[in-house]
Amino acid sequence: MDDLILAEASAVDDEQGPVLVLDAPALATALADDLSTEGRTVLHRSDLLTDETEVPATADVVDTWSDPRLADVRLVLLRLPANLNALDELAENVAAHCHPDVRVVAGSRVKHMTRGMNEVLAAHFGDVRASLGVRKCRVLHAAAPRPEVREAEPTWPRTAALDEFGLSVVAYGATFAGNRLDLGTRQLLESIIDLRPTAGADRAVDLGCGSGILAATLARNGWRVTGVDTSRAAVGSTAATAAANGVEVAVRRADALADWPEGDLDVVVCNPPFHVGTAKDSAPAFRMIRTAARALRPGGELWCVYNAHLPYLPTLRRDVGPSEIVTRDRSYLVTRSVRAQ
Ligand SMILES: C[S@@+](CC[C@H](N)C(=O)[O-])C[C@H]1O[C@@H](n2cnc3c(N)ncnc32)[C@H](O)[C@@H]1O
């Protein structure tokens, strides 16, 4: 697919200014190799930290959409995200901050493409067209940013009231479940709603914090909380959710708790992912459990929610310690594991 994006991009490239690559680390790497010899800068930005760190330092990370270098960007390459809210936020920011002559070349496998993607792009660009499919892949081209988008206030992040729990939830586009309450999150939230710190045992992490609903709830209960997530959207959302609810939550964009000091935490709460992109994969969940076990002090607790059919309980017992099922319904299990000495 990257070959198709590159071929379609070179046909519309006016060879001026930096190129921006979004959520496509292999593309950013290939372009940085090719264009650095021509003195042209490659900028890149990915939602996932793991994607961003794959790209060599010859390409520069764009940390904020107010980066002044974006004003000269006339070519943007991206892999289309399946999540339409993520695409909407990217399109809105590219239309608002890049050069008015910017051209967007966005590729995907045809089986993952929907009409909704064209509609989202068309809300921000006056000219949207699809390429012919090549080897099961296709590219959408977008150009002519709509003037009203360039003048409007940003529409991301977006806030929703979660009245039942007295919370405001704020989410950027790529955040898991957006500003809604996922059913698994609800199970874990109800299980920890009265969990309170004791003297000298008040350090908590919401691991894979998403919009920060769990982090904000723990902070409201008096915990000193850090929200950890590999997603740029998630840590931004958690910080915004905490601010909206008047509580303090530190945030950290990191790969699980691999770098967290050993034996430091009293509680970790986690609703781990069971997908990587569009493929089912338990590896990130196992990594989260393993690194949480290391970061907990003896006697510290890991609270998890996961789909009832997933075989995580033996892993929790082996990696963390004694584990019990707190609640279960037809879809989800909530477990509490106590870090063994
Ligand atoms: C199922 S969502 C849960 C989000 C939030 N806690 C909730 O319950 O709504 C899983 C979260 O884990 C994050 N995640 C996936 N792999 C990760 C990793 N290696 N390190 C940290 N976070 C990760 C995802 O970005 C996502 O926000």
The ligand as a MOL file (V3000), in Angstrom:
LIG
                    3D

  0  0  0     0  0            999 V3000
M  V30 BEGIN CTAB
M  V30 COUNTS 27 29 0 0 0
M  V30 BEGIN ATOM
M  V30 1 C -9.5680 -0.7500 25.6240 0
M  V30 2 S -8.7820 0.8160 25.6280 0 CHG=1
M  V30 3 C -9.1860 1.4000 27.2590 0
M  V30 4 C -9.1870 2.8930 27.3860 0
M  V30 5 C -9.7320 3.4420 28.7180 0
M  V30 6 N -8.9820 2.9630 29.8530 0
M  V30 7 C -11.1810 3.0490 28.8590 0
M  V30 8 O -11.4390 2.0970 29.6030 0
M  V30 9 O -12.0300 3.6760 28.2090 0 CHG=-1
M  V30 10 C -7.0830 0.3650 25.7400 0
M  V30 11 C -6.1050 1.5280 25.7720 0
M  V30 12 O -4.7860 0.9680 25.8680 0
M  V30 13 C -3.9120 1.7610 25.0980 0
M  V30 14 N -2.7100 0.9550 24.7880 0
M  V30 15 C -2.5680 -0.0150 23.8420 0
M  V30 16 N -1.3210 -0.5210 23.8800 0
M  V30 17 C -0.6560 0.1490 24.8620 0
M  V30 18 C 0.6660 0.0960 25.3790 0
M  V30 19 N 1.5630 -0.7530 24.8910 0
M  V30 20 N 1.0070 0.9380 26.3760 0
M  V30 21 C 0.0990 1.8230 26.8740 0
M  V30 22 N -1.1720 1.9120 26.4230 0
M  V30 23 C -1.5480 1.0970 25.4450 0
M  V30 24 C -4.7390 2.1550 23.8870 0
M  V30 25 O -4.2020 3.2950 23.2420 0
M  V30 26 C -6.1050 2.4010 24.5280 0
M  V30 27 O -6.2550 3.7530 24.9070 0
M  V30 END ATOM
M  V30 BEGIN BOND
M  V30 1 1 1 2
M  V30 2 1 2 3
M  V30 3 1 2 10
M  V30 4 1 3 4
M  V30 5 1 4 5
M  V30 6 1 5 6
M  V30 7 1 5 7
M  V30 8 2 7 8
M  V30 9 1 7 9
M  V30 10 1 10 11
M  V30 11 1 11 12
M  V30 12 1 11 26
M  V30 13 1 12 13
M  V30 14 1 13 14
M  V30 15 1 13 24
M  V30 16 1 14 15
M  V30 17 1 14 23
M  V30 18 2 15 16
M  V30 19 1 16 17
M  V30 20 1 17 18
M  V30 21 2 17 23
M  V30 22 1 18 19
M  V30 23 2 18 20
M  V30 24 1 20 21
M  V30 25 2 21 22
M  V30 26 1 22 23
M  V30 27 1 24 25
M  V30 28 1 24 26
M  V30 29 1 26 27
M  V30 END BOND
M  V30 END CTAB
M  END
